[in-house]
Amino acid sequence: MGHQEGRIKSLRLGASMTPEEEQLLREHSRAIAKILYKNTSSEQLTSLAKIEEVVRSQMQEYVIPKVGIFLSKMPQEKAKDTNEK
């Protein structure tokens, strides 16, 4: 098993998604990909290396920070929920 595969597998062990959640993730990922594609020049899509570079760049600029902010707020909200009961 390669390093990346092991890392992905270890990330999956914490919590497993339901099939419905996996489907939603696929749908939302496709919607994100369409938006990023629309905002990418054709010169950036001429090779796998360039595609990987532009995808990584766009994800780091637009998507990952939003997910990180959302997740950073989640434990605080969960703690509030359990304290209020």
Biotite code that builds the C-alpha atoms (Angstrom):
import biotite.structure as struc

atoms = struc.array([
    struc.Atom([0.000, 0.000, 0.000], chain_id="A", res_id=1, res_name="MET", atom_name="CA", element="C"),
    struc.Atom([1.419, 3.390, -1.008], chain_id="A", res_id=2, res_name="GLY", atom_name="CA", element="C"),
    struc.Atom([1.797, 6.337, 1.330], chain_id="A", res_id=3, res_name="HIS", atom_name="CA", element="C"),
    struc.Atom([-1.154, 8.225, -0.159], chain_id="A", res_id=4, res_name="GLN", atom_name="CA", element="C"),
    struc.Atom([-3.412, 5.150, -0.062], chain_id="A", res_id=5, res_name="GLU", atom_name="CA", element="C"),
    struc.Atom([-2.538, 4.532, 3.582], chain_id="A", res_id=6, res_name="GLY", atom_name="CA", element="C"),
    struc.Atom([-3.190, 8.162, 4.433], chain_id="A", res_id=7, res_name="ARG", atom_name="CA", element="C"),
    struc.Atom([-6.573, 8.086, 2.734], chain_id="A", res_id=8, res_name="ILE", atom_name="CA", element="C"),
    struc.Atom([-7.474, 4.813, 4.434], chain_id="A", res_id=9, res_name="LYS", atom_name="CA", element="C"),
    struc.Atom([-6.487, 6.197, 7.843], chain_id="A", res_id=10, res_name="SER", atom_name="CA", element="C"),
    struc.Atom([-8.653, 9.247, 7.268], chain_id="A", res_id=11, res_name="LEU", atom_name="CA", element="C"),
    struc.Atom([-11.627, 7.010, 6.508], chain_id="A", res_id=12, res_name="ARG", atom_name="CA", element="C"),
    struc.Atom([-11.298, 5.043, 9.745], chain_id="A", res_id=13, res_name="LEU", atom_name="CA", element="C"),
    struc.Atom([-12.512, 7.901, 11.963], chain_id="A", res_id=14, res_name="GLY", atom_name="CA", element="C"),
    struc.Atom([-16.067, 7.928, 10.669], chain_id="A", res_id=15, res_name="ALA", atom_name="CA", element="C"),
    struc.Atom([-17.706, 6.220, 7.769], chain_id="A", res_id=16, res_name="SER", atom_name="CA", element="C"),
    struc.Atom([-20.104, 7.902, 5.412], chain_id="A", res_id=17, res_name="MET", atom_name="CA", element="C"),
    struc.Atom([-23.457, 6.515, 4.567], chain_id="A", res_id=18, res_name="THR", atom_name="CA", element="C"),
    struc.Atom([-24.086, 5.687, 0.913], chain_id="A", res_id=19, res_name="PRO", atom_name="CA", element="C"),
    struc.Atom([-26.369, 8.733, 0.790], chain_id="A", res_id=20, res_name="GLU", atom_name="CA", element="C"),
    struc.Atom([-23.601, 10.985, 2.119], chain_id="A", res_id=21, res_name="GLU", atom_name="CA", element="C"),
    struc.Atom([-21.143, 9.547, -0.399], chain_id="A", res_id=22, res_name="GLU", atom_name="CA", element="C"),
    struc.Atom([-23.623, 10.292, -3.192], chain_id="A", res_id=23, res_name="GLN", atom_name="CA", element="C"),
    struc.Atom([-24.094, 13.873, -1.942], chain_id="A", res_id=24, res_name="LEU", atom_name="CA", element="C"),
    struc.Atom([-20.334, 14.308, -1.786], chain_id="A", res_id=25, res_name="LEU", atom_name="CA", element="C"),
    struc.Atom([-19.996, 13.097, -5.385], chain_id="A", res_id=26, res_name="ARG", atom_name="CA", element="C"),
    struc.Atom([-22.756, 15.472, -6.526], chain_id="A", res_id=27, res_name="GLU", atom_name="CA", element="C"),
    struc.Atom([-21.309, 18.477, -4.708], chain_id="A", res_id=28, res_name="HIS", atom_name="CA", element="C"),
    struc.Atom([-17.777, 17.642, -5.874], chain_id="A", res_id=29, res_name="SER", atom_name="CA", element="C"),
    struc.Atom([-19.011, 17.569, -9.451], chain_id="A", res_id=30, res_name="ARG", atom_name="CA", element="C"),
    struc.Atom([-20.725, 20.941, -8.980], chain_id="A", res_id=31, res_name="ALA", atom_name="CA", element="C"),
    struc.Atom([-17.484, 22.401, -7.572], chain_id="A", res_id=32, res_name="ILE", atom_name="CA", element="C"),
    struc.Atom([-15.512, 20.901, -10.474], chain_id="A", res_id=33, res_name="ALA", atom_name="CA", element="C"),
    struc.Atom([-17.879, 22.506, -12.991], chain_id="A", res_id=34, res_name="LYS", atom_name="CA", element="C"),
    struc.Atom([-17.403, 25.934, -11.408], chain_id="A", res_id=35, res_name="ILE", atom_name="CA", element="C"),
    struc.Atom([-13.621, 25.556, -11.301], chain_id="A", res_id=36, res_name="LEU", atom_name="CA", element="C"),
    struc.Atom([-13.575, 24.300, -14.900], chain_id="A", res_id=37, res_name="TYR", atom_name="CA", element="C"),
    struc.Atom([-15.614, 27.302, -16.045], chain_id="A", res_id=38, res_name="LYS", atom_name="CA", element="C"),
    struc.Atom([-13.021, 29.577, -14.461], chain_id="A", res_id=39, res_name="ASN", atom_name="CA", element="C"),
    struc.Atom([-9.970, 27.816, -15.892], chain_id="A", res_id=40, res_name="THR", atom_name="CA", element="C"),
    struc.Atom([-8.273, 28.800, -19.138], chain_id="A", res_id=41, res_name="SER", atom_name="CA", element="C"),
    struc.Atom([-7.950, 26.144, -21.820], chain_id="A", res_id=42, res_name="SER", atom_name="CA", element="C"),
    struc.Atom([-4.134, 26.521, -21.672], chain_id="A", res_id=43, res_name="GLU", atom_name="CA", element="C"),
    struc.Atom([-4.239, 25.162, -18.119], chain_id="A", res_id=44, res_name="GLN", atom_name="CA", element="C"),
    struc.Atom([-5.999, 21.984, -19.259], chain_id="A", res_id=45, res_name="LEU", atom_name="CA", element="C"),
    struc.Atom([-3.517, 20.706, -21.827], chain_id="A", res_id=46, res_name="THR", atom_name="CA", element="C"),
    struc.Atom([-1.815, 17.998, -19.746], chain_id="A", res_id=47, res_name="SER", atom_name="CA", element="C"),
    struc.Atom([-2.444, 15.956, -16.621], chain_id="A", res_id=48, res_name="LEU", atom_name="CA", element="C"),
    struc.Atom([0.363, 17.790, -14.823], chain_id="A", res_id=49, res_name="ALA", atom_name="CA", element="C"),
    struc.Atom([-1.174, 21.190, -15.603], chain_id="A", res_id=50, res_name="LYS", atom_name="CA", element="C"),
    struc.Atom([-4.644, 19.984, -14.641], chain_id="A", res_id=51, res_name="ILE", atom_name="CA", element="C"),
    struc.Atom([-3.319, 18.650, -11.329], chain_id="A", res_id=52, res_name="GLU", atom_name="CA", element="C"),
    struc.Atom([-1.539, 21.935, -10.664], chain_id="A", res_id=53, res_name="GLU", atom_name="CA", element="C"),
    struc.Atom([-4.558, 24.118, -11.416], chain_id="A", res_id=54, res_name="VAL", atom_name="CA", element="C"),
    struc.Atom([-6.951, 21.877, -9.470], chain_id="A", res_id=55, res_name="VAL", atom_name="CA", element="C"),
    struc.Atom([-4.660, 21.918, -6.443], chain_id="A", res_id=56, res_name="ARG", atom_name="CA", element="C"),
    struc.Atom([-4.265, 25.685, -6.665], chain_id="A", res_id=57, res_name="SER", atom_name="CA", element="C"),
    struc.Atom([-7.990, 26.359, -7.025], chain_id="A", res_id=58, res_name="GLN", atom_name="CA", element="C"),
    struc.Atom([-8.906, 23.929, -4.253], chain_id="A", res_id=59, res_name="MET", atom_name="CA", element="C"),
    struc.Atom([-6.379, 25.546, -1.906], chain_id="A", res_id=60, res_name="GLN", atom_name="CA", element="C"),
    struc.Atom([-7.599, 29.037, -2.761], chain_id="A", res_id=61, res_name="GLU", atom_name="CA", element="C"),
    struc.Atom([-11.357, 28.541, -2.866], chain_id="A", res_id=62, res_name="TYR", atom_name="CA", element="C"),
    struc.Atom([-12.519, 25.263, -1.346], chain_id="A", res_id=63, res_name="VAL", atom_name="CA", element="C"),
    struc.Atom([-10.212, 24.091, 1.428], chain_id="A", res_id=64, res_name="ILE", atom_name="CA", element="C"),
    struc.Atom([-10.374, 27.331, 3.463], chain_id="A", res_id=65, res_name="PRO", atom_name="CA", element="C"),
    struc.Atom([-14.188, 27.205, 3.466], chain_id="A", res_id=66, res_name="LYS", atom_name="CA", element="C"),
    struc.Atom([-14.219, 23.561, 4.548], chain_id="A", res_id=67, res_name="VAL", atom_name="CA", element="C"),
    struc.Atom([-11.604, 24.284, 7.215], chain_id="A", res_id=68, res_name="GLY", atom_name="CA", element="C"),
    struc.Atom([-13.577, 27.203, 8.633], chain_id="A", res_id=69, res_name="ILE", atom_name="CA", element="C"),
    struc.Atom([-16.746, 25.123, 8.661], chain_id="A", res_id=70, res_name="PHE", atom_name="CA", element="C"),
    struc.Atom([-15.048, 22.198, 10.410], chain_id="A", res_id=71, res_name="LEU", atom_name="CA", element="C"),
    struc.Atom([-13.282, 24.448, 12.916], chain_id="A", res_id=72, res_name="SER", atom_name="CA", element="C"),
    struc.Atom([-16.674, 25.665, 14.094], chain_id="A", res_id=73, res_name="LYS", atom_name="CA", element="C"),
    struc.Atom([-18.231, 22.203, 14.322], chain_id="A", res_id=74, res_name="MET", atom_name="CA", element="C"),
    struc.Atom([-16.749, 20.975, 17.637], chain_id="A", res_id=75, res_name="PRO", atom_name="CA", element="C"),
    struc.Atom([-17.775, 24.224, 19.322], chain_id="A", res_id=76, res_name="GLN", atom_name="CA", element="C"),
    struc.Atom([-21.340, 23.844, 18.089], chain_id="A", res_id=77, res_name="GLU", atom_name="CA", element="C"),
    struc.Atom([-21.425, 20.171, 19.121], chain_id="A", res_id=78, res_name="LYS", atom_name="CA", element="C"),
    struc.Atom([-20.157, 21.116, 22.588], chain_id="A", res_id=79, res_name="ALA", atom_name="CA", element="C"),
    struc.Atom([-22.911, 23.733, 22.899], chain_id="A", res_id=80, res_name="LYS", atom_name="CA", element="C"),
    struc.Atom([-25.521, 21.171, 21.875], chain_id="A", res_id=81, res_name="ASP", atom_name="CA", element="C"),
    struc.Atom([-24.418, 18.660, 24.507], chain_id="A", res_id=82, res_name="THR", atom_name="CA", element="C"),
    struc.Atom([-24.105, 21.303, 27.244], chain_id="A", res_id=83, res_name="ASN", atom_name="CA", element="C"),
    struc.Atom([-27.612, 22.589, 26.638], chain_id="A", res_id=84, res_name="GLU", atom_name="CA", element="C"),
    struc.Atom([-29.224, 19.176, 27.257], chain_id="A", res_id=85, res_name="LYS", atom_name="CA", element="C"),
])
